[in-house]
Amino acid sequence: MTTEVATFGSGCFWCSEAVYQSVDGVKKVTSGYMGGNILNPTYEQICTGNTGHAEVIQVEYDSEVITFSELVQRFFQSHDPTTLNRQGHDVGTQYRSVVFAHSDEQQGITEMFIAKLDAAGLFASPIVTHIEPAQAFYPAEDYHQDFYARNNTHPYCANVIRPKLAKLD
């Protein structure tokens, strides 16, 4: 088994986390923060939009079972990569569409996907997903981890996450 790491920001990490947890080859998904300018940020701090952090999920996966390309494909299928700093009702830089590349290979694969999707005209607007070098990852508070699995009757889960997951299956 070869464990690798991918980090994606695609809006609220509750949704993003649920998108990857049932994927074959994914070993662990952790909600957290990346890309900002303060150490050990809290949820309350990043919600101000002033820290530069994005809500992200860090995916540990077995690259012999699933490839980074397949994870990136799911990333683009599971959110709107054409809205700048927004996913649905979640607005702010902390909700930006971003891939934090852990290698030149991850950056190249993501760039290729963006070019391919834009050329195919699959979206009405151009993709605005950022590609940034991976930085320090700060796990979110415990109550954010496995949110959908622990709270699937929560209104946000029922009205936002569950329909998103249904579209992917």
N, C-alpha and C positions, 0 to 999 in steps of 0.2 A: 504494500500500500504506500502510495506517495501522497502525502498530505500537502496541499497548497492552500493559499489564502487569497481571497478576492474581497474587495470592499466596494459597496455600492450605496449611493444615496439616491433615492427615488421618491422623496416625499416622506410621509410619516413612517418611522421605522416599524411601527406595529404592523402595517401592511406589508412592508418589504420583507420583514422577518417571516411572516406566514407564507409568502410566495416561494421561499426556498426550503422551508423545513421539511417538506414531504418529497423533495427531489432525490431520486436515487443517486448515491455517491456523495451527497452532502452529509458531512459528519456533525457539524455544529454551526448554528447561526446565533450571533450575539449582536444585540442592538447597542449602539453607542454613538460616539461623536468623533469627528475627524475634520481637519482642515482649518482649524482656528488658531487664535493667537493667545490663548490662556491655557495654563496647565490645569488638569483635572476639572473640567467644566461640569456644572450641574445642569439639569434640565431647565431649571428656572433661568439660569444665565444664558443658555443658548436660545431660549425662547425670545429673548430681547432682540435677537438678530444682530447684536453688537459684537459677538465673539468671533465671528467668521466660521464657526463650526457648522457642519451639516449633520443632520440626523442620518446615520448610516447603519448598515448591517455589515458585519464581518463574517464571511462564509469560509469555513474550513471544509475542504472537499478532497476526495480521493480522485486525483487526476487520471488514474487508470480506469475509473468508472465514468466520470463526467469531465468534459473539457471546459476550459475557461470560455471558449467560443460558445458552448451551449449555455453557460451561465449568463453570458452577455446577451445572447438571444432572448433569454427569459427576462432579463432586465429591461430590454426594449419593448417586450410584449406586455409587461406588467405595469407600465405607467406612461404618461404622456411626456415624451422627451422634447416637446416643442414649446412648452410653457416655461418661461424664465422665472425661476424662484417661486414656483407655485405647482401644487398638485391638488386639484379640487379646491376645497375650502381652506387648505393649509397654504399660507402665503408667507414668504420671507426667504432670505438666503439660506436659512437652515433647512429649507425644503427643496433646495436646488437639485437638479438632475446632474449627478456626478459619478464618474468612475475614478476611484483612487487606484492608480496603477502601481502594482508592487514590482513590476519589471518592465523592461523595454518591450518584451513580447506582449504583455497585457496591454500596454499602450497602443502598440501596432494593431492588435486584433480589434481593439475598441475603435480606433481611427478607421479601420477598414469597414467595420459594421456601419458606422455613421455615414461614410461615403456611399456605401452600397444602398442603405435605406434612403438617403436623400436622392440619389440617382434614380431609384425605383419610384419615387414620388408616392410612397405609402402614406405619408402624412401630408396634411394640407399646408403645413408651415415647415420651415427648416428646423432641423434638430439643433437644440441649444445645449445639449449635454456637455458639461465640462469634463475634461480629462486632466487630472492633477496627480502629481507624485504622491504616493502613500506617505502619510505622516504618522505621528503618534496616534494610536487608537485608545480612546477612553470608553470603557464599557458604561452603558447607561445604568441607572439605578435599578435595583432588583425588581421593582414593581413593573418595569418596562419589559423585562425579559419574558419570553414565551407568552406574550400578552394575549394573543388570539387563542392559543391552546388553553389558557387558564380562564379566559373571560369571554368565551364565544357567544354568550347571550348579551354582552354589553352592546348598547345601541350602535356604537361605531363599528363593532365587529359584524353585527348583523346587517347593517346598512351599507358599509363600505368594503370591508375586507371579504366577507363571504361572496358577494357578487363578483369581486375581482378574481377570487380563486376559481369560481365557477367558469369564468371566461377562459381561464388558462387550461382547464382540464378537458 
